[in-house]
């Protein structure tokens, strides 16, 4: 039986409405992505990741006193129990960063005093703790992989700047911090994608938030969801020279190879987030005098559009941007986790309202009813 022969069946749930949400709207034409009615392009230009976190968790932008209190709480919640930091640092060196984060967040549940409380007040408190602590876990692991001791969070730096400080041990250039901040805003939320839907399915069972987030990380680890930014940077490194870019891409296309970071399941014409990160990437490249990667990327973009009519999605410009920030390529997808945390938490909280457990139907394609033959009589 072909999938098209089953009435109502849509492989991958494409175009199936699986829930109602007021958190974000993804425009298929790619003209804009909005969070609670606010354009992401405007948020990237004028806001901060912390303010976007407040918006996603509360549905509205904060007043000045509300934002001050929210920032203070985020800073207060950055620290992670020393035993958990030690555990993260001592995991096998070959452990995947996404697996490390998954284990770290699962273990955080044991230290959270409201872990099993699913009330909205408790969920908001847990969301703040998760948003604040995940960068600390990731930075500690990055330093451990380099043979360096983890650093305590900085009490006076913003979310993005503090992460870069915990990785490198020095306060970052403001442009570096802003570039990372903008990327986190772009990754903060994106509708019912695979990881967000996974979180909502788990939330629908009334399981606690840490379990929902752990499941979301498992979904994001899959190369068809997260990981495109990592693969895009490895591709740029393999090309290595702008003069080789056009021929390299055309050869790969002739081989029917998949070029990571291009096209999108929802967007039809463009990804509104991509030019935002591309512009910030170029700004850093020119500031550092390291424009090679962006020169290669420009050629790759041009060839992909002319040959396949495919546009870059947000992961493609994120790759060289993160590389210029001095971050290991393997942490590109974990940075996706850092950015998406408020979006996941917001969806978990929203799912609890008027909740009904997710229980879709399947169309049976196995054998019809048949008699059981005892093992001794089977030949």
Secondary structure, 3 states (H helix, E strand, C coil): CCHHHCCCCCHHHCCCCCCCCCCEEECCCCCCEEECCEEHHHHHHHCCHHHHHHHHHHCCCCCHHHHHHHHHHHHHCCCCCHHHHHHHHHCCCCCCHHHHHHHHHHHHHHHCCCCCCCCHHHHHHHHHHHHHHHHHHHHHHHHHHCCCCCCCCCCCCCHHHHHHHHHHCCCCCHHHHHHHHHHHHHHCCCCCCHHHHHHHHHHHCCCCHHHHHHHHHHHHHCCCCCCHHHHHHHHHHHHCCHHHHHHHHHHHHHCCCCCCCECCCCCCCCCCCHHHHHHHHHHHHHHHCCCHHHHHHHHHHHHHHHHHCCCECHHHHHHHHHHHCCCCHHHHHHHHHHHHHHHHHHHHHHHHCCCCCCCCCCCCCCCCCCCCCCHHHCC
